Amino acid sequence: ADRYRSQLAAIVEGSNDAIVGLDRDARIVSWNAGAERLYGYAEAEALGQSVSMTVPPDRLQEFDMLPRRILQGEQVRHFETVRVARDGRRTDVLLCVSAVKNAAGGIVGISVIAQDISERCRLERNLRESAQLARDRAKELEAMLEAVPIAVFIARDPGCRFVKGNRAAHELLGVPAGENPSGTAPEHERPGYRAYRNGVEIAPEDMLMQQAAATGRAFFGIPSTIVLADGTERHVLGNAAPLFDADGKVRGALGVFVDISERKRAEEEIRRLNENLEQKVQERTRELERSNEELESFSYSVAHDLRTPLRGINGFSAILAGEYADKLDAAAQGYLRRIQVATVRMGEVMDDLLALAHAGRAELQRREVDVSALAQAVAANL
């Protein structure tokens, strides 16, 4: 018996847990090394003291309850609580409280074993905080997805039979919120829209998310047309990527689709305007060609009609200069010379007019022009 008690005492003393023996009045009668480390009191300081010195003020009701339960024959195991050390440091502990009995079975004291679980509690708190943070972030992401005007779908099964989408996704497909928008949904859940690519209807299993899940490949910028149950057409650009589990197996797919119907309508309007503009340009070109033809005809007519009287003026002025020069005074001879110069210039003008009419048909040639010299020449002719 003595040997057994010695072994038991050695086990108690060597335990990392705080093992404290109390009398029926909850006064300390034994205090191992683990208790010294946990509470900061030496054995000599603790013996004879009430164990309430290790109980925080906010836990005194708990202190009154536990000994009473033990003295009534109960046993308290795995009771998580908080204890306070000599320096005020609070420690999370796991208590195992049981009765100490004599040979006759009477309760003569209480055994309290306290295990320091502060590290475990810290990890649990961190896990709870991380989980709460993850939930908060998930709610934020969900709110963000609901707010964005881009359709986002997610399928969590390889066949993409069950798909969830944000508000924009359900609006895009004309499917009420909460209903399954998957094209490969079970028959009784399948929505009424149809999808087309290059004018050919797409089979449900060939839709973009289903293809991403089936092939394990991502697709980007794939155009298609969605026809709703009421006949409304919507043009979209779609991206889809597979989702993988920890083993690298496809577990679903993610799809993002942008409604480009307005852009398509704008492109069609621009195309129509361009066609109208091209038609107007062609009409104006034809009008210009007709105007040029009329100008050329007019120029020929004017040149022809003016040359005959011009020849007459030039001829008669030559007769006057040759046969009657001696009868004309100096002033009259000057007027005659001016008439002859004017007829020559008029002939040049008619030649230039004909050249201008031909210029409308000639190819433009670029060359450098001395504008100053050209201006001086024009001024000299005035």
C-alpha positions in Angstrom: 0.0 0.0 0.0 2.8 2.4 0.8 4.5 1.6 -2.4 1.3 2.2 -4.3 0.8 5.5 -2.6 4.4 6.5 -3.4 3.8 5.7 -7.1 0.5 7.6 -7.1 2.2 10.6 -5.5 5.0 10.5 -8.1 2.4 10.4 -10.9 0.5 13.3 -9.4 3.7 15.3 -8.9 5.0 14.6 -12.4 1.7 15.4 -14.2 1.6 18.5 -16.5 -1.9 19.1 -15.3 -2.7 21.0 -12.1 -3.9 18.5 -9.6 -5.3 20.0 -6.4 -6.7 18.2 -3.4 -9.4 20.0 -1.3 -11.1 19.3 2.0 -14.9 19.4 2.4 -14.7 23.2 2.9 -12.8 23.7 -0.4 -9.5 24.5 1.3 -6.3 23.3 -0.4 -4.7 20.3 1.2 -2.4 19.2 -1.8 -0.8 21.2 -4.6 1.4 19.6 -7.3 4.0 21.1 -9.5 1.5 21.5 -12.4 -0.7 23.6 -10.1 2.4 25.8 -9.3 3.0 26.3 -13.0 -0.6 27.0 -13.9 -1.6 29.3 -11.0 1.8 30.8 -10.0 1.6 30.0 -6.3 4.1 27.8 -4.5 2.8 24.8 -2.6 3.6 26.5 0.8 1.6 29.6 -0.3 -1.4 27.6 -1.5 -1.9 25.0 1.3 -4.7 25.9 3.7 -6.0 28.6 1.3 -9.5 28.5 -0.2 -9.4 27.3 -3.8 -11.5 30.4 -4.7 -8.2 32.3 -5.0 -7.9 30.6 -8.4 -11.5 31.5 -9.5 -12.1 34.8 -11.3 -14.7 37.1 -9.7 -17.1 36.6 -12.6 -17.0 32.8 -11.9 -17.6 32.7 -8.1 -21.1 31.4 -8.6 -19.6 28.5 -10.5 -17.2 27.9 -7.6 -20.1 27.7 -5.1 -21.9 25.2 -7.4 -19.2 22.7 -8.2 -18.2 21.6 -4.6 -21.8 21.3 -3.7 -22.5 19.0 -6.6 -19.5 16.8 -5.7 -20.5 16.5 -2.0 -23.9 15.4 -3.2 -22.3 12.5 -4.9 -22.0 13.8 -8.5 -18.9 13.7 -10.6 -18.0 16.6 -13.0 -16.0 15.7 -16.0 -14.8 17.8 -19.0 -16.0 21.1 -17.5 -14.6 24.0 -19.5 -14.1 27.2 -17.6 -11.5 29.9 -16.8 -9.1 30.2 -13.9 -6.9 33.1 -12.8 -3.2 33.0 -11.9 -1.4 34.9 -9.2 -0.4 37.6 -11.7 -4.0 38.1 -12.9 -3.5 36.1 -16.1 -6.6 34.2 -17.1 -6.3 30.7 -18.5 -8.8 28.5 -20.2 -8.9 25.1 -18.4 -10.7 21.8 -18.6 -11.8 20.6 -15.1 -12.3 17.1 -13.9 -13.8 17.3 -10.4 -14.4 14.2 -8.3 -14.9 13.1 -4.7 -12.1 11.7 -2.5 -13.5 8.9 -0.3 -12.2 7.1 2.8 -12.3 3.3 3.2 -15.8 3.4 4.4 -16.9 5.2 1.3 -17.5 8.6 2.9 -16.5 11.7 1.1 -13.6 13.3 2.9 -12.4 15.7 0.2 -12.5 16.8 -3.5 -10.0 16.2 -6.2 -9.7 18.9 -8.9 -7.6 18.2 -12.1 -7.2 21.3 -14.3 -5.8 20.9 -17.8 -4.5 24.0 -19.6 -6.5 24.3 -22.8 -5.8 27.9 -23.6 -3.9 27.0 -26.9 -6.8 24.8 -28.0 -9.3 27.6 -27.1 -7.2 30.1 -29.0 -7.2 27.9 -32.1 -10.9 27.3 -31.8 -11.5 31.1 -31.4 -9.3 31.7 -34.5 -11.3 29.0 -36.4 -14.6 30.5 -35.3 -13.4 34.0 -36.3 -12.0 32.6 -39.6 -15.3 30.8 -40.3 -17.3 34.0 -39.5 -15.0 36.0 -41.7 -15.5 33.4 -44.5 -19.2 33.6 -44.1 -19.1 37.4 -44.1 -16.9 37.4 -47.3 -19.3 34.8 -48.9 -22.2 37.1 -48.2 -20.3 40.1 -49.6 -19.5 38.1 -52.7 -23.0 37.0 -53.0 -24.3 40.6 -52.7 -21.7 41.7 -55.2 -22.7 39.0 -57.7 -26.3 40.0 -57.3 -25.5 43.6 -58.0 -23.3 43.2 -61.1 -25.1 43.3 -64.5 -23.2 40.3 -65.8 -24.8 36.8 -65.8 -22.9 34.4 -63.5 -23.7 30.7 -63.3 -22.2 28.0 -61.1 -22.7 24.2 -61.4 -21.5 21.9 -58.6 -22.0 18.6 -60.4 -20.0 17.3 -63.4 -23.1 17.1 -65.6 -24.1 20.7 -64.8 -27.7 19.5 -64.1 -28.1 21.8 -61.2 -27.1 25.4 -61.7 -27.4 28.5 -59.6 -27.2 32.0 -61.0 -27.3 35.6 -59.9 -30.1 38.1 -60.6 -28.6 39.0 -64.0 -28.4 35.3 -65.0 -32.1 34.7 -64.3 -33.1 37.9 -66.1 -30.9 36.9 -69.1 -32.6 33.6 -69.6 -36.1 34.7 -68.5 -36.1 32.1 -65.7 -37.7 33.1 -62.3 -35.3 33.5 -59.4 -34.8 30.3 -57.4 -35.5 28.0 -60.4 -32.9 25.8 -62.0 -31.7 27.6 -65.2 -29.6 24.6 -66.5 -30.2 23.4 -70.0 -29.4 19.9 -68.8 -31.7 20.1 -65.8 -34.0 17.1 -65.1 -36.8 17.0 -67.6 -39.5 18.4 -65.3 -37.2 21.4 -64.3 -35.8 22.2 -67.8 -36.4 25.9 -68.7 -38.0 27.0 -72.0 -35.2 29.0 -73.6 -33.1 27.7 -76.6 -29.6 28.6 -77.6 -28.1 28.9 -81.1 -24.6 29.3 -82.4 -24.0 30.3 -86.1 -27.7 29.8 -86.7 -27.7 26.2 -85.5 -29.5 25.2 -82.3 -27.1 24.0 -79.5 -28.0 20.7 -77.9 -28.2 20.9 -74.1 -25.1 18.8 -73.6 -23.1 21.0 -76.0 -23.8 24.2 -74.1 -20.8 26.1 -73.0 -20.7 25.2 -69.3 -21.5 21.6 -70.1 -18.6 21.5 -72.6 -16.2 23.0 -70.1 -17.2 20.4 -67.5 -17.0 17.5 -70.0 -13.7 18.5 -71.5 -12.0 20.0 -68.5 -11.1 23.0 -70.7 -11.9 26.7 -70.4 -13.7 28.6 -73.2 -13.5 32.4 -73.7 -15.5 34.9 -75.8 -17.9 32.4 -77.4 -20.8 34.1 -79.1 -24.3 32.6 -79.1 -27.9 33.7 -79.4 -30.5 32.9 -76.8 -34.2 32.7 -77.8 -36.5 33.0 -74.8 -39.9 31.2 -74.5 -41.7 34.4 -75.6 -39.5 34.7 -78.7 -37.2 37.4 -77.5 -33.6 37.1 -78.8 -30.6 37.9 -76.8 -27.0 37.9 -78.1 -24.3 37.0 -75.6 -20.6 36.4 -75.3 -19.8 33.6 -72.9 -16.8 32.4 -70.9 -16.8 29.0 -69.1 -14.3 27.1 -67.0 -14.3 23.8 -65.2 -14.2 23.5 -61.4 -11.9 20.8 -59.9 -11.9 19.0 -56.6 -8.9 18.3 -54.4 -8.1 15.2 -56.5 -8.1 17.1 -59.8 -11.5 15.7 -61.0 -14.1 17.9 -62.5 -16.8 18.7 -60.0 -18.7 21.4 -61.9 -18.3 24.5 -64.0 -18.4 28.3 -63.8 -20.0 30.4 -66.6 -20.0 34.1 -67.1 -22.1 35.6 -69.9 -22.4 39.2 -71.1 -25.5 40.4 -72.9 -24.3 42.2 -76.1 -27.8 42.7 -77.6 -27.5 46.4 -77.4 -24.1 46.3 -78.9 -25.3 44.1 -81.8 -28.2 46.5 -82.3 -25.8 49.5 -82.4 -23.5 47.6 -84.8 -26.5 46.9 -87.1 -27.6 50.5 -86.9 -24.0 51.6 -87.8 -24.0 49.1 -90.7 -27.3 50.5 -91.9 -26.1 54.1 -91.7 -22.9 53.1 -93.5 -25.0 51.5 -96.3 -27.2 54.7 -96.5 -24.1 56.8 -96.5 -22.5 54.7 -99.3 -25.7 55.0 -101.3 -25.8 58.8 -100.8 -22.1 59.0 -101.8 -22.8 57.1 -104.9 -25.8 59.3 -105.7 -23.8 62.4 -105.1 -21.0 61.0 -107.3 -23.4 60.4 -110.1 -24.8 63.9 -109.7 -21.3 65.3 -109.8 -20.5 63.3 -112.9 -23.6 64.6 -114.5 -22.7 68.1 -113.5 -19.2 67.7 -114.9 -20.7 66.3 -118.2 -23.0 69.3 -118.3 -20.1 71.7 -117.5 -18.0 70.1 -120.3 -20.9 70.3 -122.7 -21.5 73.9 -121.7 -17.8 74.7 -122.1 -17.6 73.3 -125.6 -20.8 75.2 -126.5 -19.5 78.4 -125.1 -16.1 78.0 -126.8 -17.7 77.2 -130.1 -20.2 80.0 -129.9 -17.6 82.6 -128.9 -14.9 81.7 -131.3 -16.8 82.8 -134.5 -17.5 86.4 -133.3 -14.0 86.5 -131.8 -12.5 85.6 -135.1 -14.5 88.4 -136.7 -13.3 90.9 -134.2 -9.7 89.8 -134.6 -10.0 89.8 -138.4 -11.6 93.2 -138.7 -9.1 94.7 -136.2 -6.3 93.3 -138.4 -7.8 95.0 -141.5 -8.1 98.3 -139.6 -4.5 98.0 -138.5 -3.2 97.1 -142.0 -5.3 99.3 -144.3 -6.4 102.2 -142.2 -3.6 102.7 -139.8 -2.4 106.0 -141.5 -5.9 107.3 -141.1 -6.1 106.7 -137.3 -4.7 109.0 -134.8 -2.5 107.7 -132.0 -5.4 107.2 -129.5 -7.4 105.2 -132.1 -4.4 103.1 -132.9 -3.9 102.4 -129.1 -7.5 101.4 -128.8 -7.1 99.1 -131.8 -4.0 97.4 -130.2 -6.0 96.9 -127.0 -8.8 95.2 -129.0 -6.3 92.9 -130.6 -4.6 92.0 -127.2 -8.1 91.4 -125.7 -9.1 89.1 -128.5 -5.9 87.1 -128.0 -6.6 86.9 -124.2 -10.2 85.9 -124.9 -8.9 83.0 -127.1 -6.6 81.9 -124.3 -9.6 82.0 -121.8 -11.6 79.8 -124.1 -8.7 77.4 -124.4 -8.4 77.4 -120.6 -12.1 76.8 -120.2 -11.9 73.7 -122.5 -8.8 72.5 -120.5 -10.8 72.9 -117.2 -13.6 70.8 -118.7 -11.1 68.1 -119.5 -9.5 68.4 -116.1 -12.6 66.9 -114.4 -11.7 63.6 -116.2 -8.0 63.8 -115.7 -6.1 62.2 -112.8 -4.9 64.7 -110.2 -1.2 65.2 -110.1 0.6 66.6 -107.0 3.4 69.1 -107.5 4.9 72.0 -105.7 3.6 75.5 -106.5 5.4 78.8 -105.9 2.3 80.7 -104.6 4.1 84.0 -104.4 5.2 83.8 -108.1 1.7 82.7 -109.1 0.2 85.7 -107.3 2.7 88.1 -108.9 1.8 86.7 -112.4 -1.9 87.1 -111.7 -1.4 90.7 -110.5 0.7 91.5 -113.7 -2.2 90.4 -115.9 -4.8 92.6 -114.1 
